[in-house]
Amino acid sequence: MSNKAPVTYEVRTPVFDIDRVVSELAAVRHQWRGGRQRSTEPGGRELPSREAVSEIMAGLRGALFPMRLGPVELRQESEDFYVGHTLDLALHSLYTQVRLELMYVARYEGKERENIDQQALQIVRSFSRSLPDIRSLLDSDVIAAYQGDPAARSVDEVLLCYPGILALIHHRIAHCLYQLGVPLLARIAAELAHAQTGIDIHPGASIGTGFFIDHGTGVVIGETAIIGANVRIYQAVTLGAKRFPADADGTLQKGLPRHPVVEDEVVIYAGATVLGRVTIGRGAVIGGNVWITQDVPAGSHVTQAGSLQQGRTVHP
């Protein structure tokens, strides 16, 4: 038997100087808020919550497609009850978030703070009445994806699996909120899908029926883009701005039309970049990795090598 004494270890509780870090973080926050004329007085949350919007979007997805994106135990005989209950929760939560955004804008842009509750109620009511139209638009997107992809075995597979459809569910909802005057909530809803899919669609973009994003990763669609009906685009396509006008003091001007107009029946293949307020004419086909900064006539086929348009070669 060994006569060695047992080895003992001293366990020390780590010390992180939390009080000091908390104090210094508070000082940085106050400096930030003071520099932007924001209130440093105690109070509740000023901005909408990303977590709350995520829960709202999950509820809305389920309400729009209850037997596919709703709870696994749902039965058709309970479908309407589930939709009603889920919408009631989602819309009440949305009302709270809309009110927060309206209060935020009124506080920091010097707008009237009266009647905000009524404004929020009207926005959510208008949004709720738009849901049947949103569902119809999404049905057209699902059908376009099924018909446009030979690998799709069913419309159910498209709805359950395709990242482009998830991005469009969020976009159709976000675009409605954007039009109703709550752009921050719309942007949060859009960015939730961007984080999951790699598809970046600004909620201001106007998109027609039957839109199909195949694969989708790296797609970017800017705020003032206008996309017609039955358009198909592939991964890594950018519909972006060519330049950003500034005013006399160098501040970027907001809201100007600066993104492309894509007319009906256009196909844009992977890696193509279309910049500026240019128009891609009806039925045009834009080949992969092409860089477009000027209008493309209807029916054109544009490739890296050039395209044949009415008997002549047109280079991008």
C-alpha positions in Angstrom: 0.0 0.0 0.0 1.3 3.5 -0.9 2.2 5.9 1.9 1.7 9.0 -0.3 -0.7 11.6 1.0 -3.7 12.1 -1.3 -3.5 15.1 -3.7 -5.9 17.9 -2.9 -7.1 20.7 -5.3 -8.3 24.1 -4.3 -11.4 25.1 -6.2 -11.7 28.9 -6.6 -14.8 30.7 -7.7 -13.9 32.9 -10.6 -14.4 36.6 -10.1 -15.4 38.8 -13.1 -15.9 42.2 -11.7 -19.5 42.3 -12.8 -20.4 45.5 -11.0 -17.7 47.5 -12.8 -18.7 46.1 -16.2 -22.4 46.9 -15.6 -21.5 50.4 -14.6 -19.4 51.0 -17.6 -22.0 49.6 -20.0 -24.6 51.9 -18.4 -22.3 54.9 -19.1 -21.9 53.9 -22.8 -25.6 53.5 -23.2 -26.3 56.9 -21.7 -23.7 58.5 -23.9 -25.3 56.9 -27.0 -28.9 57.9 -26.0 -27.8 61.4 -25.0 -26.0 61.9 -28.3 -29.3 61.1 -30.2 -31.6 63.1 -28.0 -33.2 59.9 -26.6 -34.7 59.7 -23.2 -32.5 58.4 -20.4 -35.4 58.3 -18.0 -36.7 55.0 -16.6 -39.4 53.4 -18.7 -40.5 50.5 -20.8 -39.4 49.1 -24.1 -39.2 51.7 -26.9 -38.8 49.5 -29.9 -40.6 46.5 -31.4 -39.1 43.1 -30.3 -37.4 40.8 -32.8 -38.5 37.8 -30.6 -42.1 38.9 -30.6 -42.1 39.4 -34.4 -40.6 35.9 -34.8 -43.5 34.4 -32.7 -46.0 36.5 -34.7 -44.6 35.3 -38.0 -44.7 31.6 -36.8 -48.4 32.1 -35.9 -49.2 33.7 -39.3 -47.4 31.0 -41.2 -49.5 28.4 -39.4 -52.7 30.4 -39.9 -52.0 30.8 -43.7 -51.1 27.1 -44.2 -52.6 25.3 -41.1 -52.3 21.7 -42.4 -48.8 22.1 -43.6 -47.1 24.7 -41.4 -49.4 24.4 -38.4 -49.0 22.1 -35.4 -48.3 18.4 -36.1 -51.4 17.2 -34.2 -53.9 19.5 -36.0 -56.8 17.7 -37.7 -58.9 19.2 -40.5 -62.1 19.2 -38.4 -60.3 21.6 -36.0 -58.7 23.7 -38.8 -60.9 26.8 -38.5 -60.8 26.8 -34.7 -57.0 26.6 -34.8 -56.8 29.4 -37.4 -59.1 31.7 -35.4 -57.3 31.1 -32.1 -53.8 31.5 -33.7 -54.8 34.7 -35.5 -56.3 36.2 -32.4 -53.0 35.7 -30.5 -50.9 36.8 -33.4 -52.9 40.0 -34.2 -53.1 41.1 -30.6 -49.3 40.7 -30.3 -48.9 42.5 -33.6 -51.0 45.4 -32.3 -48.6 45.8 -29.4 -45.6 45.9 -31.7 -47.3 48.3 -34.2 -48.1 50.6 -31.3 -44.5 50.5 -30.2 -43.3 51.5 -33.6 -45.8 54.3 -33.9 -44.8 55.6 -30.5 -41.2 55.4 -31.4 -41.7 57.4 -34.6 -43.9 60.0 -32.8 -41.3 60.5 -30.0 -38.2 60.9 -32.1 -39.6 62.5 -35.2 -41.8 65.1 -33.4 -45.1 63.7 -34.7 -48.4 63.8 -33.0 -48.8 61.2 -30.3 -52.5 61.4 -30.1 -54.7 58.6 -31.5 -51.8 56.2 -31.7 -54.0 53.4 -30.3 -56.6 54.0 -33.0 -53.9 54.1 -35.7 -52.4 50.8 -34.5 -55.8 49.2 -34.4 -56.6 50.4 -38.0 -53.3 49.1 -39.3 -53.8 45.6 -37.8 -57.4 45.4 -39.0 -56.3 46.4 -42.5 -53.5 43.8 -42.3 -55.8 41.1 -41.1 -58.2 41.7 -44.0 -55.3 41.4 -46.4 -54.4 37.8 -45.3 -56.7 36.0 -47.8 -55.1 38.0 -50.7 -51.6 37.1 -49.3 -52.6 33.4 -49.2 -53.7 33.6 -52.8 -50.4 35.3 -53.9 -48.5 32.6 -52.0 -50.5 29.8 -53.7 -49.4 31.3 -57.1 -45.8 31.3 -55.9 -46.0 27.6 -54.8 -47.5 26.6 -58.1 -44.8 28.6 -60.0 -42.1 26.8 -58.1 -43.7 23.4 -58.7 -44.1 24.0 -62.4 -40.7 25.6 -62.8 -38.6 23.0 -61.1 -38.4 19.5 -62.6 -37.0 18.2 -59.2 -40.2 19.2 -57.4 -42.4 16.1 -56.8 -45.4 17.9 -55.3 -46.7 21.3 -54.2 -46.5 20.1 -50.6 -42.7 19.5 -51.0 -42.3 23.0 -52.4 -44.2 24.5 -49.4 -42.4 22.5 -46.8 -38.8 22.5 -48.2 -38.1 25.4 -50.6 -36.3 28.4 -49.0 -37.7 30.6 -51.7 -41.2 30.0 -50.5 -40.3 30.7 -46.9 -38.7 34.0 -48.0 -41.9 34.8 -50.0 -44.2 34.0 -47.1 -42.3 36.6 -45.0 -42.0 39.0 -47.9 -45.7 39.0 -48.7 -46.5 39.7 -45.1 -43.7 42.2 -44.7 -44.7 44.1 -47.9 -48.2 44.5 -46.6 -46.9 45.9 -43.3 -44.5 48.2 -45.2 -47.4 49.6 -47.2 -49.5 50.1 -44.1 -46.8 52.4 -42.6 -44.8 50.2 -40.2 -41.5 49.8 -42.1 -39.5 48.8 -39.0 -41.7 45.8 -38.3 -41.7 44.9 -42.0 -37.9 45.0 -42.0 -37.7 42.7 -38.9 -40.1 40.2 -40.5 -38.0 40.2 -43.8 -34.7 39.9 -42.0 -35.9 36.8 -40.0 -36.4 35.0 -43.4 -33.1 36.4 -44.7 -31.3 34.9 -41.7 -32.8 31.5 -42.3 -32.6 31.3 -46.1 -29.8 33.7 -47.3 -32.5 35.4 -49.5 -32.5 39.2 -48.9 -35.8 40.8 -50.1 -36.5 44.4 -48.9 -40.1 44.7 -47.8 -40.6 47.7 -50.1 -40.0 45.6 -53.2 -43.2 45.1 -55.3 -43.5 41.5 -56.6 -46.3 40.1 -58.8 -48.0 36.8 -58.9 -46.2 33.5 -59.6 -42.7 34.5 -58.5 -40.2 31.6 -58.3 -36.8 31.9 -56.6 -34.9 28.6 -57.4 -32.3 27.6 -54.8 -32.2 31.1 -53.6 -29.0 31.5 -51.6 -27.5 35.0 -52.2 -30.5 36.6 -53.9 -30.8 40.3 -53.2 -33.8 42.4 -54.2 -33.7 46.1 -53.3 -36.4 48.4 -51.8 -37.7 50.0 -55.0 -37.5 47.0 -57.3 -40.7 46.2 -59.2 -41.1 42.6 -60.4 -44.0 41.6 -62.7 -45.9 38.3 -63.0 -44.5 34.9 -63.6 -40.8 35.9 -63.1 -38.2 33.3 -62.3 -34.8 34.0 -60.8 -32.0 31.8 -59.6 -29.4 31.9 -56.8 -27.0 34.8 -56.4 -29.1 37.2 -58.5 -28.9 40.8 -57.5 -31.5 43.5 -58.3 -29.7 46.4 -56.8 -28.9 50.1 -57.0 -26.2 51.4 -59.3 -25.5 54.7 -57.4 -26.8 56.5 -54.3 -27.6 60.2 -54.9 -26.7 62.5 -52.0 -27.9 66.0 -51.1 -25.8 69.1 -50.7 -24.3 68.0 -47.4 -23.5 64.5 -48.5 -26.4 62.7 -46.9 -27.8 59.9 -49.0 -31.3 60.6 -50.3 -33.8 58.1 -49.2 -36.7 56.5 -51.1 -35.7 57.4 -54.6 -36.5 54.8 -57.3 -33.0 53.2 -57.8 -33.7 49.5 -58.4 -34.7 47.5 -61.5 -38.1 47.0 -63.1 -38.5 43.4 -64.2 -41.5 42.9 -66.5 -43.6 39.8 -66.8 -42.3 36.3 -67.8 -38.6 37.2 -67.3 -36.0 34.6 -66.4 -32.8 35.7 -64.7 -30.1 32.9 -64.3 -27.7 32.4 -61.5 -25.1 35.1 -60.6 -26.6 37.8 -62.8 -26.4 41.4 -61.5 -28.9 44.0 -62.6 -28.2 47.5 -61.3 -30.0 50.8 -61.4 -33.5 51.9 -62.5 -33.3 49.9 -65.7 -36.2 47.9 -67.3 -35.9 44.2 -68.2 -38.5 43.8 -70.9 -41.3 41.2 -70.9 -40.1 37.7 -71.7 -36.4 38.5 -71.7 -33.9 35.9 -70.6 -30.8 37.1 -68.7 -28.0 34.5 -68.7 -25.8 33.6 -65.7 -23.1 36.0 -64.4 -24.2 38.8 -66.7 -23.8 42.4 -65.5 -26.7 44.7 -66.6 -26.8 48.5 -66.2 -29.0 49.4 -69.1 -32.5 48.6 -70.4 -33.0 45.2 -72.0 -35.7 45.0 -74.8 -38.6 42.6 -74.5 -37.8 39.1 -75.7 -34.0 39.5 -75.6 -31.6 36.8 -74.7 -28.6 38.3 -72.9 -25.5 36.2 -72.3 -21.9 36.9 -71.5 -21.0 36.3 -75.2 -23.9 38.5 -76.4 -27.4 37.9 -77.5 -29.3 37.7 -80.7 -32.1 40.3 -80.8 -33.9 40.9 -84.1 -31.0 39.5 -86.1 -28.2 41.4 -84.4 -25.9 40.7 -81.5 -26.5 42.7 -78.4 -23.8 42.7 -75.7 -24.7 43.2 -72.0 
